[in-house]
Amino acid sequence: MEILCKTVNKPLRRRFIPKSERKMGREEAKYWSLWGEIGSKFKLSAAEREAWRREITEEIFGEYKSHRAFTHGDYDVVLGAMRELLARDELVISPLKVVRMYIDGEERRIAHLIDELGMPEAYIASISFGKFHTRHWRGALLAHELMQLFYTVSARKRAAERKGRTFTEIYETSDNCPF
């Protein structure tokens, strides 16, 4: 009697890569290069630059968020605010005010994009309530939340158009419309 023996190869384990050897993504590399430029332009020490970085992140997201946890949308907002800060010739107002001005402009731009979709206002408010627990989406949501709202509303509009109906038609003729 012959016994067949088959060798089983174990999958290779990934080697742990320490932070110092880890490759940065393009957005993360841009993030750190802009912080370097801000530090050299305003002659900041490393501690001051780190304090600004934390304050600005808290201002944008409402709480401190590590750059490793940023999504692509988060990087868009943060990098835009940093570019706005760099565009200033001198820092006569606090960096947080510069960031707030950028974010307010970003919020207005995204709200305008949502308005251009031509969706019923009550429907947008109901989506906002479902996702963010507020019907007052214009003043209450942050830029990255508004962008999520825009994606949701535009996706629902495209889905209705694929079915050959306008969304306003569907919303106004529905018997189970909540408004």
Stockholm file with secondary structure:
# STOCKHOLM 1.0

chainA/1-179         MEILCKTVNKPLRRRFIPKSERKMGREEAKYWSLWGEIGSKFKLSAAEREAWRREITEEIFGEYKSHRAFTHGDYDVVLGAMRELLARDELVISPLKVVRMYIDGEERRIAHLIDELGMPEAYIASISFGKFHTRHWRGALLAHELMQLFYTVSARKRAAERKGRTFTEIYETSDNCPF
#=GR chainA/1-179 SS CCCCCCCCCCCCCCCCCCGGGCCCCHHHHHHHHHHHHHHHHTTCCHHHHHHHHHHHHHHHHSSCCCGGGCCHHHHHHHHHHHHHHHHCSSCCSCHHHHHHHHHHHHHHHHHHHHHHTTCCHHHHHHHHHHHHSCSCHHHHSCHHHHHHHHHHHHHHHHHHHHTTCCHHHHHHHCTTCCC
#=GC SS_cons         CCCCCCCCCCCCCCCCCCGGGCCCCHHHHHHHHHHHHHHHHTTCCHHHHHHHHHHHHHHHHSSCCCGGGCCHHHHHHHHHHHHHHHHCSSCCSCHHHHHHHHHHHHHHHHHHHHHHTTCCHHHHHHHHHHHHSCSCHHHHSCHHHHHHHHHHHHHHHHHHHHTTCCHHHHHHHCTTCCC
//
